[in-house]
Amino acid sequence: MKRILLLCAILLACGQLIAQNVRISGKVIDADTKDPIPGATILVIPAKSGTATNEKGIFSIQVPQKNFSMEVKAVGYETCVRKYSSSDTLYLFELKPQKQALQEVVVTGYAPQRKVSYTASSTTYSSTQIYGSRSADIRIRGNVTIDSRDEFSPVRDNRFQYVKQQPLSTFSSDVDRASFSLVRSALDMGRFPDKDAVRVEELINYFDYGYAQPADGAPVAVHADLAQCPWAPAHQLVRIGIQGKKIPVENLPPSNLVFLIDVSGSMNAQNKLPLVQQAFRLLVKQLRPQDRVAIVVYAGAAGVVLPSTPGNQKATILTAIDQLQAGGSTAGGAGIKLAYATARENFAKNGNNRVILATDGDFNVGISSVGDLESLIQQEREGNVYLSVLGFGMGNYKDNRLETLADKGNGNYAYIDNFEEARRTFTTEFGGTLFTIAKDVKLQVEFNPARVQAYRLIGYENRLLADEDFNDDKKDAGEMGSGHSVTALYELVPPGVKLTDATVDALKYQLPETAGTISSGEVLTVKVRYKNPGGGRSKLISQVLKGTAVPIAASPESFRLAASVAQFGMVLRKSRFAGTSSYASALELAGGLKGADEEGYRSQFISMVKQAMALADMARKE
C-alpha cells in the first residue's frame, strides 16, 4: 500500500511539474537593422532547456509558468539575459552587434608558417546577405518564386515495373537526410521547396522507426512488413527496414578528424559560418581524450589553423573555431587536398579517419569540376579516409555537388539549417554520424509473380544499381553508421489489378508461375550485401516476406508514419504516382500516432505538413 501511495505521489508531482510549464514563442532581431537573426540560441534559466531561432528569427520553447530568465546568444552579438514573470507576454529580443576589432587567423601550410587574414566587412547581416543577392526578395506567399542560384540534381520518379519482365530491384542504401532539412528550411521561409530538393527516401529516413537491433552478431538486421496502400487502396505497400547495430560511444574506435571549413566570402551570412561554428562546438564537446581534431580552412588559399590536437584539449580547439571569419574566393579543391594530407599525417590505424567538410558548396577556384573532385575523393576512400559533408545556407547552395562528394567519399550528407539540426547530427546521433559499421551496403528485392504483378520503388532514384552490381564487390554503395537505419517503401500491384501506367505490351512467351511458388505464400525476398569497414569481401543476409496485407489502420504506428511521410513527399514533388495523396491525408495518417517522440521529430513533421497546407491554401486564393 505504501508503494502504491508513493507511486501516486510521484506521478502527481510529475503532473504538477508538467502543468507548471507553458510553451511560448518569441523573436530575435538585430537591434540596429531590425533584421531577424537565424541560429540564435535561447537558454531558459533555471530549467536549462534550450532551442534556436529559425530563418525568420522565431523560436518556440517550454518555460515555467512563474518567474524565469532567458539567455539569448548569437555569434557577432552581445549576449542578452532577461528576467520574466508570469504576467509577461512579449518575448522580443533585440541583440546589439559586438563592437570588436577583427582578429587575424594564423594559417600554417606544410612547412613554413605564414599569416592569412580572413575578415568580414561587417558584424551585422541584412536579408540579402542571409539569403543571397538573387533571393533577397522573400515574401511570405504561397506561390512565390525565389530567383536563386541553388542547384539540385534532377529527380525523375521511379516507374512501375512488371515482375515478369523485371523480377529484381537493386539499389544502394542511403542514410542521408539533407532533403528533410532543405524542405523544412524552405517552408520556414514561407515558400515551397524546389521539386528536385525533395528526395522522398531522405524524408522517410529522417525518422527512427524502432526496428529491432541485430541479434546474430551481424552489424545489420533486415525487417519487412506489408499493408494496404493508403493512396491507392487496390495496391499494397511494403516496408523494408535495415537496422544498423548501435555501439556505445565508449566502445567506438578512436577518431582522427579534420574539420574542413569554407571561410570564403559566400559564407559571410548568419546562417552559414556562424552556424558552422555552433555545429562544430557541439561536436567538440563529444570528443574523448583518444580522439584528435585538426582544422583546415579555405578561401582564396587553404591553410591549417589548428594542427591535430587531442580531444581533451577542448579549449584550444574551441578557440580556433571561434576565431574564424569569412572573406575571399573559394579554393575548395586546394582545401580538400590539404585536409586529406592532414588526415594522412595523423592516420589512426584501426580507427575512424574522416574529413568533415562544412560549406555552401560554392567551389570557384582550383579544382572545380565534379569529376576531378570525385577522382580525388574516391582515391582517398580506398585508403580508409572518409568524407562527410555538411551543407549550410541558401541562395547559392550547391546541393547536387555536395551530395555527390559525400557519396563518393563513403560518408553521409546533411544540411544544417538551424541549431537543433546541428544538435541532432553531432549530439543525439554522434556515433551514427561519424562511425561506419558497414560499407557498400546494397539491397536486392526479388518479387514473386504469383503475388505481385508490378512494383514501384518510392524514392532512391539516384541510388539505383544494375542487378549484376549486387554481387560485384568492386561496385561502390552506401554506408551505415552506428545505430543508423534505412527504410524503403515499395508500392505493389497485385495480380488481376489493372495497371494504368503500363509501359510495354504484355509478353506472350513467358512461362507461367510454378505451383510451388504459388503455394509458398512468399511475397518477396530481401537480400542485403555489406562489407565490414576494413573489409574487401561482402557478406550476404536475406529475409523472406510472407502473409497478406493488413489494413493501413491496423499496421504498426511506425509503418503509418513512413507512409504519411511518403505521401507528403510525393505531393510536394507533384508526383504522377501520388494517387489520392494530399497534405490533408498525410496529416490524417500521421495525426493519430501516439508513439514515443522524445526529440519532437514527429511533431515537427506535422507542423511542416500544416505549413505546406497553409501555403497551398494561400496559392489557391490568389
C-alpha positions as CSV (number, residue, x, y, z in Angstrom):
1,M,0.0,0.0,0.0
2,K,2.8,2.3,0.9
3,R,4.5,1.7,-2.5
4,I,1.2,2.5,-4.3
5,L,0.8,5.7,-2.3
6,L,4.5,6.6,-3.1
7,L,4.0,6.0,-6.8
8,C,0.8,8.1,-6.8
9,A,2.7,10.9,-5.1
10,I,5.5,10.7,-7.7
11,L,3.0,10.8,-10.6
12,L,1.1,13.7,-9.0
13,A,4.4,15.6,-8.6
14,C,5.3,14.9,-12.2
15,G,1.9,16.0,-13.4
16,Q,2.2,19.2,-11.4
17,L,5.7,19.9,-12.8
18,I,4.4,19.4,-16.4
19,A,1.4,21.6,-15.7
20,Q,3.7,24.4,-14.5
21,N,5.3,24.6,-17.9
22,V,3.9,26.5,-20.9
23,R,5.1,26.9,-24.5
24,I,5.9,30.4,-25.6
25,S,7.1,31.9,-28.9
26,G,9.3,34.8,-29.5
27,K,11.6,36.5,-31.9
28,V,15.3,37.6,-32.0
29,I,16.3,40.6,-34.2
30,D,19.3,42.8,-34.9
31,A,18.9,46.0,-32.7
32,D,20.3,48.2,-35.5
33,T,18.8,46.8,-38.7
34,K,15.8,45.1,-37.2
35,D,16.6,42.1,-39.4
36,P,15.8,38.6,-37.9
37,I,18.7,36.6,-36.5
38,P,18.7,33.0,-37.6
39,G,20.5,30.4,-35.4
40,A,20.5,32.4,-32.2
41,T,20.4,30.1,-29.1
42,I,17.9,30.5,-26.3
43,L,18.5,29.0,-22.9
44,V,15.9,29.0,-20.1
45,I,17.2,29.5,-16.6
46,P,17.0,27.7,-14.2
47,A,15.3,24.9,-16.3
48,K,18.3,24.7,-18.7
49,S,16.2,23.9,-21.6
50,G,17.3,25.3,-25.0
51,T,16.4,25.9,-28.6
52,A,17.4,28.1,-31.5
53,T,15.7,30.6,-33.9
54,N,14.7,29.6,-37.4
55,E,15.5,31.7,-40.6
56,K,12.9,34.3,-39.6
57,G,14.4,34.7,-36.1
58,I,11.4,33.0,-34.5
59,F,11.7,30.4,-31.7
60,S,9.3,28.3,-29.6
61,I,10.2,26.8,-26.2
62,Q,8.7,25.4,-22.9
63,V,9.1,27.8,-19.9
64,P,7.9,27.7,-16.3
65,Q,4.6,29.5,-15.7
66,K,6.2,31.6,-12.9
67,N,9.5,33.5,-12.7
68,F,12.3,32.5,-15.0
69,S,15.1,34.0,-17.1
70,M,16.2,33.6,-20.7
71,E,19.7,34.0,-22.1
72,V,20.0,34.7,-25.8
73,K,23.3,34.4,-27.7
74,A,24.3,34.8,-31.3
75,V,27.7,34.9,-32.9
76,G,28.7,38.5,-33.5
77,Y,26.2,39.9,-31.0
78,E,26.3,40.8,-27.3
79,T,24.6,38.2,-25.0
80,C,21.2,39.3,-23.6
81,V,19.8,38.0,-20.3
82,R,16.3,39.0,-19.3
83,K,14.0,38.1,-16.4
84,Y,10.4,37.3,-16.9
85,S,7.3,36.9,-14.6
86,S,4.1,35.0,-15.3
87,S,2.4,38.2,-16.4
88,D,4.8,38.9,-19.3
89,T,3.6,38.1,-22.8
90,L,6.1,39.8,-25.2
91,Y,9.3,37.9,-26.0
92,L,11.2,40.1,-28.4
93,F,15.0,40.2,-28.1
94,E,17.0,42.9,-29.9
95,L,20.6,41.9,-29.8
96,K,23.4,44.6,-30.2
97,P,26.2,43.8,-32.6
98,Q,29.6,43.4,-30.9
99,K,32.0,46.2,-31.4
100,Q,35.3,44.5,-31.6
101,A,38.4,44.6,-33.8
102,L,38.7,41.9,-36.4
103,Q,41.2,39.3,-35.4
104,E,43.9,37.6,-37.5
105,V,43.8,33.9,-38.2
106,V,47.1,32.1,-38.2
107,V,47.4,29.7,-41.1
108,T,50.2,27.2,-41.4
109,G,51.0,25.2,-44.6
110,Y,53.1,22.1,-45.0
111,A,56.4,23.7,-43.9
112,P,56.9,27.5,-43.3
113,Q,54.3,29.4,-41.4
114,R,52.5,32.3,-42.9
115,K,49.6,34.6,-41.9
116,V,46.5,34.9,-43.9
117,S,43.6,37.2,-42.7
118,Y,40.1,36.0,-43.3
119,T,37.9,39.0,-42.5
120,A,34.3,40.0,-42.8
121,S,33.4,43.6,-43.6
122,S,30.6,43.8,-41.0
123,T,29.3,42.0,-37.9
124,T,25.6,42.6,-38.9
125,Y,23.7,40.9,-41.7
126,S,21.0,42.0,-44.0
127,S,18.4,39.8,-45.6
128,T,20.4,40.0,-48.8
129,Q,23.5,38.5,-47.0
130,I,21.4,35.8,-45.4
131,Y,19.5,34.6,-48.4
132,G,21.9,35.6,-51.3
133,S,21.7,38.6,-53.5
134,R,19.4,37.0,-56.1
135,S,16.9,35.7,-53.5
136,A,16.7,38.6,-51.1
137,D,13.1,39.5,-52.0
138,I,11.4,36.8,-50.0
139,R,7.7,37.3,-49.4
140,I,5.5,35.0,-47.3
141,R,3.2,34.0,-50.1
142,G,2.1,30.6,-51.2
143,N,3.1,31.0,-54.9
144,V,6.3,33.0,-54.5
145,T,9.1,32.0,-56.8
146,I,12.6,32.7,-55.5
147,D,15.2,33.6,-58.1
148,S,18.3,31.9,-56.7
149,R,21.4,30.1,-57.8
150,D,20.7,27.0,-55.7
151,E,21.4,23.8,-57.7
152,F,19.8,20.4,-57.3
153,S,20.2,17.2,-59.4
154,P,17.1,16.4,-61.4
155,V,15.0,13.6,-59.9
156,R,12.6,11.5,-62.1
157,D,10.1,9.4,-60.1
158,N,10.7,5.6,-60.5
159,R,8.0,4.0,-62.7
160,F,6.2,0.7,-62.1
161,Q,8.0,-2.4,-63.3
162,Y,6.3,-5.7,-64.3
163,V,7.6,-8.6,-62.3
164,K,7.6,-11.0,-65.3
165,Q,9.9,-8.5,-67.1
166,Q,12.0,-7.2,-64.2
167,P,11.7,-9.5,-61.2
168,L,14.7,-7.9,-59.4
169,S,15.0,-4.4,-57.9
170,T,18.5,-3.4,-56.8
171,F,19.7,-0.2,-55.1
172,S,22.3,1.2,-52.7
173,S,21.5,2.1,-49.1
174,D,21.1,5.8,-48.2
175,V,21.2,7.2,-44.7
176,D,21.4,10.9,-45.9
177,R,18.7,13.2,-44.5
178,A,19.6,16.5,-46.1
179,S,16.4,16.7,-48.1
180,F,14.3,16.8,-45.0
181,S,16.2,19.9,-43.7
182,L,16.1,21.5,-47.1
183,V,12.3,21.1,-47.2
184,R,11.9,22.4,-43.6
185,S,14.1,25.4,-44.4
186,A,12.1,26.4,-47.4
187,L,8.7,26.0,-45.6
188,D,10.1,28.1,-42.7
189,M,10.8,30.9,-45.2
190,G,7.2,30.7,-46.4
191,R,7.8,29.0,-49.8
192,F,7.7,25.6,-51.3
193,P,11.0,23.8,-51.8
194,D,12.5,23.2,-55.3
195,K,10.9,20.0,-56.6
196,D,14.3,18.3,-57.1
197,A,15.2,19.2,-53.5
198,V,12.5,16.7,-52.4
199,R,14.1,13.3,-52.2
200,V,11.4,11.1,-50.7
201,E,13.7,8.4,-49.3
202,E,15.6,11.1,-47.4
203,L,12.4,12.4,-45.9
204,I,11.4,8.8,-44.8
205,N,14.9,8.1,-43.4
206,Y,14.8,11.2,-41.2
207,F,12.8,9.2,-38.6
208,D,13.6,6.3,-36.2
209,Y,11.1,3.5,-36.7
210,G,12.2,1.4,-33.8
211,Y,13.5,-1.6,-35.7
212,A,14.9,-4.4,-33.5
213,Q,18.7,-4.5,-33.2
214,P,20.7,-7.2,-34.9
215,A,20.8,-10.3,-32.7
216,D,23.1,-12.7,-34.6
217,G,26.4,-10.9,-34.4
218,A,25.9,-9.2,-37.8
219,P,26.2,-5.4,-38.0
220,V,22.8,-5.1,-39.7
221,A,19.3,-6.7,-39.4
222,V,16.6,-6.9,-42.1
223,H,12.9,-6.3,-41.4
224,A,9.9,-6.3,-43.8
225,D,6.1,-5.9,-43.4
226,L,3.0,-5.4,-45.7
227,A,-0.1,-3.2,-45.5
228,Q,-2.8,-1.7,-47.8
229,C,-1.5,1.3,-49.7
230,P,-3.2,4.5,-48.3
231,W,-3.1,6.5,-51.6
232,A,-4.2,3.5,-53.9
233,P,-6.5,1.1,-51.9
234,A,-6.3,-1.6,-54.6
235,H,-2.5,-1.6,-54.2
236,Q,-0.3,-2.8,-51.4
237,L,2.7,-1.1,-49.6
238,V,5.8,-3.0,-48.5
239,R,8.2,-1.5,-45.9
240,I,11.7,-2.8,-45.8
241,G,13.9,-1.7,-42.9
242,I,17.6,-2.3,-42.4
243,Q,18.8,-1.6,-38.9
244,G,22.4,-1.0,-38.0
245,K,23.9,-2.1,-34.7
246,K,24.2,0.7,-32.1
247,I,27.6,0.7,-30.5
248,P,28.1,2.5,-27.2
249,V,30.2,5.7,-27.6
250,E,32.8,4.5,-25.1
251,N,33.4,1.4,-27.3
252,L,33.8,3.2,-30.6
253,P,37.3,3.3,-32.1
254,P,39.4,6.5,-31.8
255,S,38.8,9.2,-34.3
256,N,41.2,11.2,-36.4
257,L,39.1,14.1,-37.6
258,V,39.9,17.0,-39.9
259,F,37.4,19.9,-39.9
260,L,37.5,21.4,-43.4
261,I,35.7,24.7,-43.2
262,D,34.8,27.1,-46.0
263,V,35.6,30.6,-44.9
264,S,35.1,32.3,-48.3
265,G,33.0,35.4,-48.9
266,S,29.9,33.3,-49.8
267,M,29.9,32.0,-46.2
268,N,29.5,35.6,-44.8
269,A,26.0,35.1,-43.5
270,Q,24.5,34.4,-40.1
271,N,23.1,31.0,-41.2
272,K,26.4,30.0,-42.7
273,L,29.8,30.4,-41.0
274,P,28.4,31.3,-37.5
275,L,26.1,28.3,-37.7
276,V,29.1,26.2,-38.8
277,Q,30.9,27.3,-35.7
278,Q,28.0,26.4,-33.5
279,A,27.7,23.0,-35.0
280,F,31.4,22.2,-34.6
281,R,31.3,23.4,-31.0
282,L,28.7,20.7,-30.3
283,L,30.9,18.1,-31.9
284,V,34.0,19.1,-29.9
285,K,32.0,18.6,-26.7
286,Q,31.5,15.0,-27.6
287,L,35.2,14.2,-28.2
288,R,37.1,11.8,-26.0
289,P,40.8,12.0,-25.0
290,Q,41.7,9.4,-27.6
291,D,40.2,11.4,-30.4
292,R,42.1,14.0,-32.4
293,V,41.0,17.1,-34.4
294,A,42.7,19.3,-36.9
295,I,41.1,22.3,-38.6
296,V,41.8,23.3,-42.2
297,V,40.2,26.4,-43.8
298,Y,40.0,27.6,-47.4
299,A,39.1,30.8,-49.1
300,G,41.5,32.4,-51.7
301,A,44.0,29.9,-50.3
302,A,43.9,26.9,-48.0
303,G,45.7,26.5,-44.7
304,V,45.9,24.7,-41.4
305,V,44.6,26.8,-38.5
306,L,44.9,24.0,-35.9
307,P,47.3,21.1,-36.1
308,S,46.0,17.7,-35.0
309,T,45.0,18.2,-31.3
310,P,43.8,15.6,-28.7
311,G,40.1,15.7,-27.9
312,N,40.7,16.6,-24.2
313,Q,42.2,19.9,-25.2
314,K,38.8,21.3,-25.9
315,A,39.6,24.9,-25.0
316,T,42.3,25.1,-27.7
317,I,40.0,23.6,-30.3
318,L,37.1,25.9,-29.5
319,T,39.3,29.0,-29.6
320,A,40.5,28.1,-33.1
321,I,36.8,27.6,-34.2
322,D,35.6,30.9,-32.6
323,Q,38.3,33.0,-34.4
324,L,37.3,32.0,-37.9
325,Q,35.9,34.8,-40.1
326,A,34.7,34.8,-43.8
327,G,36.1,36.6,-46.8
328,G,37.7,35.9,-50.3
329,S,37.1,33.4,-53.1
330,T,36.7,29.7,-52.8
331,A,39.7,27.4,-53.2
332,G,37.6,24.3,-52.5
333,G,39.9,21.9,-54.3
334,A,43.0,23.1,-52.5
335,G,41.2,22.8,-49.2
336,I,40.2,19.2,-49.8
337,K,43.7,18.2,-50.8
338,L,45.2,19.8,-47.7
339,A,42.5,18.2,-45.5
340,Y,43.3,14.7,-46.8
341,A,47.0,15.3,-46.4
342,T,46.5,16.4,-42.8
343,A,44.3,13.3,-42.1
344,R,47.1,11.1,-43.6
345,E,49.8,12.6,-41.4
346,N,47.8,11.6,-38.3
347,F,46.2,8.4,-39.6
348,A,44.7,6.2,-36.8
349,K,45.2,2.6,-37.6
350,N,42.0,0.6,-36.9
351,G,40.4,4.0,-36.1
352,N,37.9,6.4,-37.7
353,N,39.7,8.7,-40.1
354,R,37.4,11.3,-41.5
355,V,37.3,14.7,-43.2
356,I,34.2,16.7,-42.3
357,L,33.5,19.4,-44.9
358,A,31.3,22.4,-44.0
359,T,30.4,24.6,-46.9
360,D,27.6,26.1,-49.1
361,G,29.2,24.2,-52.0
362,D,30.4,27.2,-54.0
363,F,33.7,26.0,-55.3
364,N,35.1,28.5,-57.8
365,V,38.9,28.4,-57.5
366,G,41.2,25.5,-58.1
367,I,39.7,22.0,-58.7
368,S,36.2,22.9,-59.6
369,S,34.9,20.1,-61.8
370,V,32.9,17.5,-60.1
371,G,34.8,14.8,-62.0
372,D,38.2,15.9,-60.7
373,L,36.9,16.1,-57.1
374,E,35.3,12.7,-57.4
375,S,38.6,11.1,-58.5
376,L,40.5,12.6,-55.6
377,I,37.9,11.6,-53.0
378,Q,37.5,8.1,-54.4
379,Q,41.3,7.6,-54.2
380,E,41.3,8.7,-50.6
381,R,38.4,6.5,-49.5
382,E,40.3,3.4,-50.8
383,G,42.8,4.2,-48.1
384,N,40.0,4.4,-45.4
385,V,39.9,8.2,-45.1
386,Y,36.2,9.0,-45.5
387,L,34.5,12.3,-46.3
388,S,31.3,13.6,-44.6
389,V,29.6,16.8,-45.9
390,L,27.6,19.4,-44.1
391,G,25.8,22.0,-46.1
392,F,24.8,25.4,-44.9
393,G,22.9,28.5,-46.2
394,M,20.7,29.2,-49.2
395,G,20.7,31.5,-52.3
396,N,23.8,29.9,-53.9
397,Y,23.6,26.4,-52.5
398,K,25.1,23.5,-54.5
399,D,23.2,20.5,-53.2
400,N,24.0,18.4,-56.3
401,R,27.7,18.9,-55.8
402,L,27.7,18.2,-52.0
403,E,25.6,15.1,-52.3
404,T,27.9,13.7,-54.9
405,L,31.1,14.4,-52.9
406,A,29.6,12.6,-49.8
407,D,28.5,9.6,-51.8
408,K,32.0,9.2,-53.4
409,G,33.7,9.7,-50.0
410,N,32.0,6.9,-48.2
411,G,30.3,9.4,-45.8
412,N,27.0,10.9,-45.0
413,Y,25.5,14.2,-46.2
414,A,23.4,16.6,-44.0
415,Y,22.0,20.0,-44.5
416,I,22.2,22.1,-41.3
417,D,19.6,24.8,-41.3
418,N,19.4,25.5,-37.6
419,F,21.0,24.8,-34.2
420,E,18.6,21.9,-33.5
421,E,19.7,20.1,-36.6
422,A,23.3,20.6,-35.6
423,R,22.5,19.2,-32.2
424,R,20.9,16.1,-33.7
425,T,23.8,15.5,-36.1
426,F,26.6,15.9,-33.5
427,T,25.0,15.2,-30.2
428,T,21.9,12.9,-30.4
429,E,23.4,10.8,-33.2
430,F,27.1,11.3,-32.6
431,G,28.0,7.6,-33.3
432,G,25.9,7.3,-36.4
433,T,27.3,10.5,-37.9
434,L,30.9,9.6,-37.6
435,F,31.4,5.9,-37.2
436,T,30.8,3.5,-40.1
437,I,29.8,-0.1,-39.1
438,A,29.1,-1.4,-42.6
439,K,30.1,-0.1,-46.0
440,D,29.0,-0.8,-49.6
441,V,25.5,-1.8,-48.3
442,K,23.3,-2.9,-51.2
443,L,19.8,-4.2,-51.3
444,Q,18.2,-6.5,-53.9
445,V,14.5,-7.5,-53.8
446,E,13.1,-10.4,-55.7
447,F,9.3,-10.4,-56.2
448,N,7.0,-13.5,-56.6
449,P,4.9,-13.1,-59.7
450,A,2.2,-15.1,-58.1
451,R,1.7,-12.4,-55.5
452,V,3.0,-9.3,-57.3
453,Q,2.1,-8.1,-60.8
454,A,4.1,-4.9,-60.7
455,Y,6.1,-2.8,-58.2
456,R,7.4,0.7,-57.8
457,L,10.3,1.7,-55.5
458,I,9.4,5.0,-53.8
459,G,12.5,7.3,-53.9
460,Y,16.1,6.2,-54.3
461,E,16.1,7.4,-57.9
462,N,19.8,8.4,-57.7
463,R,20.7,5.1,-55.8
464,L,19.6,2.6,-58.4
465,L,22.0,-0.2,-59.3
466,A,22.2,-2.7,-62.1
467,D,21.1,-6.2,-60.9
468,E,24.6,-7.6,-61.6
469,D,26.1,-4.9,-59.4
470,F,24.7,-6.6,-56.3
471,N,27.2,-9.4,-56.4
472,D,30.1,-7.2,-57.7
473,D,32.2,-6.3,-54.7
474,K,34.0,-3.7,-56.7
475,K,30.8,-1.7,-57.1
476,D,30.6,1.2,-54.5
477,A,27.4,1.6,-52.5
478,G,26.2,3.4,-49.4
479,E,27.5,3.2,-45.8
480,M,25.7,2.8,-42.5
481,G,26.8,4.3,-39.2
482,S,26.3,3.1,-35.6
483,G,22.6,2.9,-34.9
484,H,21.6,4.1,-38.4
485,S,18.6,2.6,-40.2
486,V,17.5,2.6,-43.8
487,T,13.8,2.3,-44.8
488,A,12.5,1.7,-48.3
489,L,8.8,1.5,-49.4
490,Y,7.5,-0.4,-52.5
491,E,4.1,0.1,-53.9
492,L,2.8,-3.2,-55.2
493,V,0.1,-4.0,-57.7
494,P,-1.4,-7.5,-57.0
495,P,-2.3,-9.8,-59.9
496,G,-5.6,-9.0,-61.5
497,V,-5.5,-5.3,-60.7
498,K,-5.4,-3.1,-63.7
499,L,-2.2,-1.1,-64.0
500,T,-2.8,2.2,-65.8
501,D,0.9,3.0,-66.0
502,A,1.7,0.2,-68.5
503,T,4.8,0.9,-70.5
504,V,5.1,-2.1,-72.7
505,D,2.7,-4.7,-74.1
506,A,2.2,-8.0,-72.2
507,L,4.7,-10.8,-73.1
508,K,3.4,-13.9,-74.8
509,Y,6.3,-16.4,-74.5
510,Q,6.9,-16.4,-70.7
511,L,6.3,-19.5,-68.6
512,P,3.5,-19.5,-66.1
513,E,4.4,-19.4,-62.4
514,T,5.1,-22.8,-60.8
515,A,2.7,-24.4,-58.4
516,G,5.3,-24.4,-55.7
517,T,5.8,-20.7,-56.0
518,I,2.1,-20.1,-55.8
519,S,1.6,-22.2,-52.7
520,S,4.6,-20.9,-50.9
521,G,2.8,-17.7,-49.8
522,E,6.0,-15.7,-50.3
523,V,5.6,-12.1,-51.5
524,L,9.3,-11.3,-51.9
525,T,12.8,-11.9,-50.7
526,V,15.1,-9.2,-49.5
527,K,18.8,-9.7,-49.8
528,V,21.4,-7.4,-48.3
529,R,25.1,-7.3,-49.0
530,Y,27.6,-5.4,-46.9
531,K,31.3,-5.2,-46.0
532,N,32.9,-4.7,-42.7
533,P,34.5,-1.2,-42.5
534,G,38.0,-2.5,-43.3
535,G,37.0,-5.5,-45.4
536,G,37.0,-6.1,-49.1
537,R,34.7,-9.0,-49.4
538,S,30.9,-8.7,-48.9
539,K,28.6,-10.8,-46.7
540,L,25.0,-11.7,-47.5
541,I,21.9,-11.8,-45.4
542,S,18.3,-12.3,-46.5
543,Q,14.8,-12.1,-45.3
544,V,11.6,-13.6,-46.8
545,L,8.3,-11.7,-46.5
546,K,5.1,-13.9,-46.3
547,G,1.5,-13.2,-45.5
548,T,-1.2,-10.8,-46.6
549,A,-1.6,-7.1,-46.5
550,V,-3.3,-5.7,-43.3
551,P,-5.5,-2.6,-43.5
552,I,-3.3,0.5,-43.2
553,A,-5.2,1.5,-40.0
554,A,-4.1,-1.9,-38.4
555,S,-0.5,-1.5,-39.4
556,P,2.2,-0.5,-36.9
557,E,2.4,3.2,-36.0
558,S,5.9,3.4,-37.4
559,F,4.6,1.9,-40.7
560,R,1.9,4.6,-40.9
561,L,4.4,7.3,-40.1
562,A,6.6,6.2,-43.1
563,A,3.5,6.1,-45.3
564,S,2.5,9.6,-44.2
565,V,6.0,11.0,-44.9
566,A,6.0,9.3,-48.4
567,Q,2.6,10.9,-49.2
568,F,3.9,14.3,-48.1
569,G,7.0,14.0,-50.3
570,M,5.0,12.9,-53.3
571,V,2.6,15.8,-53.0
572,L,5.5,18.3,-52.7
573,R,7.0,16.8,-55.8
574,K,3.7,16.8,-57.6
575,S,4.4,13.2,-58.4
576,R,2.2,11.5,-61.0
577,F,2.1,8.4,-58.7
578,A,0.7,10.2,-55.7
579,G,-2.8,8.8,-56.3
580,T,-5.2,10.2,-53.7
581,S,-2.4,11.6,-51.6
582,S,-2.8,15.2,-50.2
583,Y,-1.5,17.2,-47.4
584,A,-4.7,16.5,-45.6
585,S,-4.5,12.7,-46.0
586,A,-0.8,12.8,-44.9
587,L,-1.8,14.8,-41.8
588,E,-4.7,12.5,-41.0
589,L,-2.4,9.4,-41.2
590,A,0.2,11.0,-39.0
591,G,-2.1,12.8,-36.7
592,G,-3.3,9.7,-34.8
593,L,0.2,8.4,-34.0
594,K,0.9,8.2,-30.3
595,G,4.4,6.6,-30.3
596,A,7.4,8.0,-28.4
597,D,8.6,11.3,-29.8
598,E,11.3,12.3,-27.3
599,E,13.1,14.6,-29.7
600,G,9.9,16.1,-31.2
601,Y,10.6,15.0,-34.8
602,R,7.1,13.7,-35.4
603,S,5.6,16.9,-34.0
604,Q,7.9,18.9,-36.3
605,F,6.8,16.8,-39.3
606,I,3.1,17.5,-38.6
607,S,3.9,21.2,-38.3
608,M,5.7,21.1,-41.7
609,V,2.6,19.4,-43.3
610,K,0.4,22.2,-41.8
611,Q,2.8,24.8,-43.2
612,A,2.5,23.3,-46.7
613,M,-1.3,23.2,-46.4
614,A,-1.4,26.8,-45.5
615,L,0.9,27.8,-48.4
616,A,-1.3,25.8,-50.8
617,D,-4.5,27.4,-49.5
618,M,-2.9,30.9,-50.0
619,A,-1.9,30.0,-53.5
620,R,-5.4,28.9,-54.4
621,K,-6.9,32.1,-53.0
622,E,-4.6,34.4,-55.0
